[in-house]
Amino acid sequence: TIARIAEGLDVSWNTANTAVLAEGKRVLINDPARFDGVTTIGVDEHVWRHTRRGDKYVTVVIDLTGPRSGSGPARLLDMVEGRSKQVFKTWLSERDQAWRNAVEVVAMDGFTGFKTATTEELPDAVAVMDPFHVVRLAGDALDRCRRRIQQDLHGHRGRTGDPLYSARRTLHTGTSLLTDKQKARLDALFADDAHAAVEITWAAYQRMITAYREPDRARGRDLMNKLITSLSSGVPAALAELRTLGRTLTQRAVDVLAYFDQPGTSNGPTEAINGRLEHLRGSALGFRNLTHYVARSLLETGGFRPQLHRGL
């Protein structure tokens, strides 16, 4: 933190902060070359402050070129206020045409605004819906189904001792990782015909995990395609959560399947950088000024440290 730097150098906080930001702007933030060589980006939303006043969301753009090519870590490219199609579209339009032409892949979550902005501003780039967010869609469907059946059967939310509530974490565990005790718990749960909807939704969730864990990407793609096809039509109305999941997967099928055709493309590093930004905000006990937060975030996760070391 700036406070620790100031203490170590025996100077005031303002003096240390001014010096750090000045050097950071000179070496990194104001250097237009930091956008050079980018062929893969990730986009996601990030909560920069937890207050009721003002917009608490920003859109973060991450350089995923290094992780995709195996040449280095991900880094924060930029952070802009708000989360919408227009925010991301405007940021892309502000880049020069040569830069936009060089971007080959954009990794994203299920937000259609990011997809539309990518299509309009980067028509030749491949949009990849990140596995983390695809699996979360299926996991959320499983949770909603479990809660609905719980409410229908017992008239209340899950409590300690309720079979569905007790198995909530086990339901999210991949079948290959289940212990004997967990397998027995699921067997007992699914032996009750009243839990059939949960079992069917769980089976779809497990099929998705199996597809992503398949080491042969071509076979994994085939497994995922078969899952999407099976959920695209003919799902009974009683399986409301699966019907909703099926519609989403069908609409974004091209982006979901693109993951298997683009080795090394994942928004996982984007989530990791979001975690580092959360830690930064906690260490600083929060930020009130977005401009200052963006500058500190770029110094923390934008590749400032290697550049500073090279300069020294």
C-alpha positions as a printed NumPy array, in Angstrom:
array([[  0.   ,   0.   ,   0.   ],
       [  1.   ,   3.639,  -0.372],
       [  0.937,   3.937,   3.415],
       [  3.582,   1.21 ,   3.785],
       [  5.746,   2.786,   1.074],
       [  5.501,   6.171,   2.787],
       [  6.398,   4.624,   6.142],
       [  9.384,   2.786,   4.68 ],
       [ 10.737,   5.923,   3.006],
       [  9.888,   8.172,   5.962],
       [  7.837,  10.547,   3.807],
       [  4.201,  11.645,   3.863],
       [  1.447,   9.65 ,   2.173],
       [  0.849,  12.455,  -0.34 ],
       [  4.544,  12.582,  -1.273],
       [  4.734,   8.821,  -1.839],
       [  1.448,   8.721,  -3.748],
       [  2.442,  11.615,  -6.011],
       [  5.77 ,   9.982,  -6.817],
       [  4.277,   6.549,  -7.521],
       [  1.539,   7.911,  -9.777],
       [  3.935,  10.202, -11.643],
       [  6.321,   7.349, -12.422],
       [  3.437,   5.023, -13.237],
       [  1.976,   7.489, -15.712],
       [  5.364,   8.083, -17.304],
       [  6.315,   4.42 , -17.671],
       [  2.928,   2.804, -18.293],
       [ -0.378,   4.68 , -18.136],
       [  0.466,   7.434, -20.654],
       [  2.463,   5.125, -22.915],
       [  0.374,   4.365, -26.036],
       [  2.607,   1.35 , -26.729],
       [  0.928,  -0.56 , -23.903],
       [ -1.867,  -1.405, -26.372],
       [  0.561,  -2.856, -28.915],
       [  0.618,  -6.544, -29.808],
       [ -2.854,  -7.348, -28.46 ],
       [ -4.595, -10.172, -30.318],
       [ -6.876, -11.555, -27.585],
       [ -8.932,  -9.594, -25.065],
       [-11.311, -10.445, -22.252],
       [-14.133,  -8.196, -21.085],
       [-16.055,  -8.316, -17.822],
       [-17.814,  -6.107, -15.311],
       [-16.301,  -5.18 , -11.97 ],
       [-17.735,  -3.569,  -8.834],
       [-15.328,  -0.811,  -7.856],
       [-17.217,   0.491,  -4.841],
       [-20.012,  -0.753,  -2.616],
       [-22.096,   2.381,  -2.092],
       [-25.579,   3.501,  -3.077],
       [-24.34 ,   6.748,  -4.564],
       [-23.215,   6.831,  -8.197],
       [-22.442,   4.026, -10.648],
       [-20.621,   1.249,  -8.792],
       [-19.787,  -0.768, -11.922],
       [-16.934,  -0.486, -14.387],
       [-16.1  ,  -2.487, -17.499],
       [-12.627,  -4.002, -17.434],
       [-10.741,  -4.951, -20.588],
       [ -7.97 ,  -7.513, -20.154],
       [ -5.124,  -8.448, -22.497],
       [ -5.262, -12.248, -22.778],
       [ -2.657, -12.507, -25.533],
       [  0.014, -13.841, -23.169],
       [ -2.04 , -16.667, -21.613],
       [ -3.442, -17.713, -24.999],
       [ -0.031, -17.908, -26.652],
       [  1.8  , -19.085, -23.539],
       [  4.121, -16.08 , -23.697],
       [  3.223, -14.375, -20.43 ],
       [  0.539, -13.394, -17.901],
       [ -2.676, -11.488, -18.481],
       [ -2.717,  -7.759, -17.788],
       [ -5.274,  -5.022, -17.351],
       [ -5.59 ,  -2.92 , -20.511],
       [ -8.18 ,  -0.422, -19.395],
       [-11.124,   0.259, -17.137],
       [-14.106,   2.432, -18.049],
       [-17.075,   3.592, -16.027],
       [-20.38 ,   1.747, -16.454],
       [-21.399,  -1.649, -17.799],
       [-23.352,  -1.698, -21.033],
       [-23.074,  -2.43 , -24.711],
       [-22.448,   1.253, -25.398],
       [-19.611,   1.502, -22.874],
       [-17.674,  -1.375, -24.465],
       [-18.604,  -0.315, -28.011],
       [-17.356,   3.232, -27.368],
       [-14.084,   1.956, -25.925],
       [-13.514,  -0.257, -28.977],
       [-14.387,   2.535, -31.397],
       [-11.762,   4.766, -29.769],
       [ -9.01 ,   2.323, -30.765],
       [ -7.504,   2.798, -34.227],
       [ -8.548,   0.498, -37.064],
       [ -5.207,  -1.321, -37.196],
       [ -5.545,  -2.265, -33.529],
       [ -9.101,  -3.514, -34.014],
       [ -8.088,  -5.523, -37.055],
       [ -5.396,  -7.283, -35.008],
       [ -7.831,  -8.562, -32.343],
       [ -8.655, -12.178, -33.178],
       [-10.593, -13.385, -30.113],
       [-12.774, -11.747, -27.447],
       [-13.581, -13.805, -24.327],
       [-16.681, -12.757, -22.409],
       [-19.489, -13.822, -20.106],
       [-23.132, -14.26 , -21.095],
       [-23.976, -10.542, -21.239],
       [-25.366,  -9.939, -24.731],
       [-24.235,  -6.3  , -24.697],
       [-20.567,  -7.337, -24.873],
       [-21.408,  -9.763, -27.684],
       [-23.254,  -7.128, -29.725],
       [-20.523,  -4.53 , -29.246],
       [-17.92 ,  -7.062, -30.385],
       [-19.925,  -7.977, -33.47 ],
       [-20.355,  -4.335, -34.472],
       [-16.818,  -3.076, -33.795],
       [-14.76 ,  -6.254, -34.33 ],
       [-16.656,  -8.132, -37.045],
       [-13.741, -10.448, -37.835],
       [-13.001, -11.393, -34.205],
       [-14.257, -14.652, -32.691],
       [-16.459, -14.237, -29.618],
       [-15.862, -16.937, -27.007],
       [-18.257, -17.434, -24.119],
       [-16.078, -18.366, -21.188],
       [-16.512, -21.869, -19.636],
       [-16.672, -20.41 , -16.115],
       [-19.772, -18.412, -16.991],
       [-21.373, -21.191, -19.048],
       [-21.019, -23.648, -16.169],
       [-22.344, -21.008, -13.781],
       [-25.477, -20.719, -15.924],
       [-26.045, -24.459, -15.549],
       [-25.203, -24.337, -11.848],
       [-27.675, -21.509, -11.285],
       [-30.357, -23.499, -13.109],
       [-29.65 , -26.456, -10.822],
       [-29.902, -24.256,  -7.715],
       [-33.172, -22.681,  -8.855],
       [-34.631, -26.111,  -9.556],
       [-33.544, -27.42 ,  -6.153],
       [-35.055, -24.424,  -4.352],
       [-38.32 , -24.692,  -6.296],
       [-38.744, -28.38 ,  -5.517],
       [-37.815, -27.721,  -1.897],
       [-40.53 , -25.053,  -1.649],
       [-43.133, -27.182,  -3.441],
       [-42.529, -30.2  ,  -1.216],
       [-42.009, -28.592,   2.164],
       [-43.434, -25.09 ,   1.883],
       [-40.274, -23.443,   3.169],
       [-36.678, -22.766,   2.27 ],
       [-34.045, -25.412,   2.888],
       [-33.134, -26.106,   6.482],
       [-30.589, -28.286,   8.222],
       [-31.699, -31.876,   7.823],
       [-33.634, -31.327,   4.596],
       [-32.223, -33.759,   1.973],
       [-32.174, -31.222,  -0.856],
       [-30.534, -28.576,   1.293],
       [-27.967, -31.012,   2.707],
       [-26.939, -32.054,  -0.808],
       [-26.638, -28.522,  -2.251],
       [-22.81 , -28.585,  -2.433],
       [-22.603, -32.236,  -3.44 ],
       [-24.863, -31.507,  -6.428],
       [-22.217, -29.101,  -7.749],
       [-19.373, -31.621,  -7.456],
       [-18.221, -33.362, -10.613],
       [-19.069, -37.061, -10.661],
       [-15.412, -38.043, -11.003],
       [-14.624, -36.214,  -7.743],
       [-17.439, -37.638,  -5.609],
       [-16.503, -39.587,  -2.503],
       [-18.357, -42.769,  -1.573],
       [-20.292, -40.825,   1.069],
       [-21.343, -38.194,  -1.476],
       [-22.389, -40.847,  -3.975],
       [-24.534, -42.511,  -1.328],
       [-26.115, -39.142,  -0.478],
       [-27.037, -38.53 ,  -4.111],
       [-28.335, -42.071,  -4.565],
       [-30.642, -41.582,  -1.587],
       [-31.724, -38.175,  -2.868],
       [-32.584, -39.39 ,  -6.355],
       [-34.359, -42.508,  -5.065],
       [-37.262, -40.198,  -4.198],
       [-39.38 , -39.654,  -7.32 ],
       [-40.331, -36.202,  -6.013],
       [-36.738, -35.133,  -6.728],
       [-36.821, -36.233, -10.396],
       [-36.629, -32.676, -11.736],
       [-33.504, -32.038,  -9.699],
       [-31.922, -35.263, -10.94 ],
       [-32.57 , -34.408, -14.596],
       [-31.199, -30.876, -14.197],
       [-28.193, -32.257, -12.317],
       [-27.539, -34.719, -15.157],
       [-27.43 , -31.854, -17.682],
       [-25.048, -29.943, -15.425],
       [-22.769, -32.977, -15.206],
       [-22.825, -33.439, -18.983],
       [-21.59 , -29.882, -19.355],
       [-18.738, -30.409, -16.883],
       [-17.779, -33.626, -18.694],
       [-17.608, -31.782, -22.02 ],
       [-15.283, -29.121, -20.634],
       [-13.076, -31.668, -18.873],
       [-12.685, -33.837, -21.973],
       [ -8.975, -33.692, -22.947],
       [ -9.835, -34.208, -26.623],
       [-11.206, -30.797, -27.62 ],
       [-12.968, -32.169, -30.717],
       [-14.793, -34.744, -28.613],
       [-15.516, -32.113, -25.95 ],
       [-17.067, -29.903, -28.626],
       [-19.194, -32.788, -29.837],
       [-20.396, -33.53 , -26.297],
       [-21.303, -29.877, -25.725],
       [-23.057, -29.632, -29.082],
       [-25.146, -32.711, -28.273],
       [-26.084, -31.212, -24.889],
       [-27.172, -27.92 , -26.478],
       [-29.181, -29.785, -29.129],
       [-30.92 , -31.926, -26.51 ],
       [-31.954, -28.814, -24.55 ],
       [-32.978, -26.741, -27.551],
       [-36.42 , -28.342, -27.91 ],
       [-38.695, -30.931, -26.39 ],
       [-37.868, -30.171, -22.748],
       [-41.036, -30.64 , -20.642],
       [-42.635, -27.55 , -19.11 ],
       [-42.119, -29.088, -15.661],
       [-38.375, -28.585, -16.155],
       [-38.648, -24.794, -16.321],
       [-35.028, -24.163, -15.353],
       [-33.708, -26.492, -18.074],
       [-35.939, -24.839, -20.67 ],
       [-34.487, -21.437, -19.769],
       [-30.943, -22.796, -19.841],
       [-31.627, -24.435, -23.206],
       [-32.829, -21.166, -24.73 ],
       [-29.725, -19.327, -23.535],
       [-27.337, -22.003, -24.769],
       [-29.102, -22.202, -28.13 ],
       [-28.891, -18.428, -28.613],
       [-25.187, -18.402, -27.736],
       [-24.272, -21.824, -29.161],
       [-21.694, -20.432, -31.588],
       [-19.898, -18.564, -28.796],
       [-20.056, -21.53 , -26.406],
       [-18.682, -23.968, -28.987],
       [-16.008, -21.473, -30.118],
       [-14.124, -22.208, -26.891],
       [-13.235, -25.678, -28.164],
       [-11.851, -24.22 , -31.407],
       [ -9.676, -21.602, -29.681],
       [ -7.097, -23.381, -27.474],
       [ -5.97 , -21.367, -24.487],
       [ -8.84 , -18.873, -24.66 ],
       [-10.549, -18.385, -21.336],
       [-11.796, -15.498, -19.23 ],
       [-10.258, -17.202, -16.185],
       [ -7.327, -14.73 , -16.089],
       [ -9.887, -11.912, -16.226],
       [-11.553, -13.285, -13.098],
       [ -8.119, -13.6  , -11.483],
       [ -7.351,  -9.941, -12.168],
       [-10.769,  -8.995, -10.786],
       [ -9.744, -10.817,  -7.617],
       [ -6.498,  -8.843,  -7.428],
       [ -8.451,  -5.612,  -7.819],
       [-10.732,  -6.657,  -4.964],
       [ -7.629,  -7.183,  -2.835],
       [ -6.248,  -3.799,  -3.883],
       [ -9.457,  -2.057,  -2.88 ],
       [ -9.484,  -3.847,   0.456],
       [ -5.864,  -2.945,   1.198],
       [ -6.604,   0.705,   0.466],
       [ -9.792,   0.563,   2.561],
       [-11.784,   1.571,  -0.494],
       [-11.629,   4.316,  -3.123],
       [-13.862,   7.316,  -3.701],
       [-12.268,   8.69 ,  -6.87 ],
       [-12.655,   6.498,  -9.965],
       [ -9.793,   8.17 , -11.836],
       [ -7.457,   7.376,  -8.962],
       [ -8.814,   3.821,  -8.761],
       [ -8.192,   3.239, -12.473],
       [ -4.615,   4.521, -12.141],
       [ -3.908,   2.335,  -9.108],
       [ -5.501,  -0.673, -10.827],
       [ -3.327,  -0.233, -13.917],
       [ -0.22 ,  -0.033, -11.732],
       [ -1.311,  -3.153,  -9.851],
       [ -2.363,  -5.371, -12.759],
       [ -1.411,  -3.567, -15.974],
       [  2.185,  -4.747, -16.261],
       [  3.766,  -1.801, -14.436],
       [  6.021,  -3.884, -12.221],
       [  7.985,  -5.617, -15.038],
       [  8.384,  -2.322, -16.877],
       [  9.576,  -0.583, -13.726],
       [ 12.115,  -3.35 , -13.087],
       [ 13.382,  -3.089, -16.657],
       [ 13.765,   0.657, -16.183],
       [ 15.828,   0.096, -13.058]])
